Amino acid sequence: MTDRLSVIFSALADPTRRAILARLAEGEATVTELAEPFDISLPAISRHLKVLEAAGLISRSRSAQWRSSRLEAAPLREATAWMERYRRFWDDNFTRLDAHLKRLQEDDS
């Protein structure tokens, strides 16, 4: 069984799926609306939506003949929280590098 973060990051790895999420951040959309900017078929968009739904990144609802998708932010928050530890790591390293470069400049003066 694959862990939840792996499923989320796998879904986010595809640029089409990231673009779909960006569109859904603006509000709900149908498959047809989501397909508009892409040069791919509706079934291909549907497959992308299934991956996003399996990762918990979107939810889908049906109203009459329309099926719309909506962004679900909780999994993105989970992925961001995991990455935050590494952002702090890099921030600390850059701070140390900056201090070292300042010391080198002062030694040259």
Buried (B, 14 or more C-beta within 10 A) or exposed (E): EEEEBEBBBBBBEEEBBEBBBEBBEEEBBBBEBBBEEBEEEEEEBBBBBEBBBEBBBBBBEEEEEEBBBEBBEEBBEBBEEEEEEEEEEEEEEEEEEEEEEEEEEEEEE
